[in-house]
Amino acid sequence: MRGTHTGTFMGVTASGNEVERHAVAIFSIEDGKVVEGHIVSDSGGLLEQLTNEPT
């Protein structure tokens, strides 16, 4: 995901910063149907981009 921080997000007011968030989605499929899913993302890295402060 990429964009510009133009509104309050994760409790941080708009900074105007360009941000990028990486994520991985892992799904378990049985008989052609998704039965379980997990998404892992770098929330700390995104928060650093929003605030310009290390987490």
Residue pairs with C-beta under 8 A, 6 or more apart in sequence:
1 20
1 21
1 23
2 18
2 19
2 20
2 21
3 18
3 19
4 16
4 17
4 18
4 19
5 12
5 14
5 15
5 16
5 17
5 18
5 19
5 49
5 50
6 14
6 16
7 14
8 14
9 50
10 43
10 46
10 47
10 50
12 47
12 50
12 51
15 50
15 51
15 52
17 49
17 50
17 52
18 49
19 46
19 49
19 50
20 49
21 41
21 42
21 45
21 46
22 41
22 42
22 45
23 39
23 40
23 41
23 42
24 39
24 40
24 41
25 37
25 38
25 39
26 37
26 38
26 39
26 40
27 34
27 36
27 37
27 38
28 34
28 35
28 36
28 37
29 35
44 55
45 55
47 55
48 54
48 55
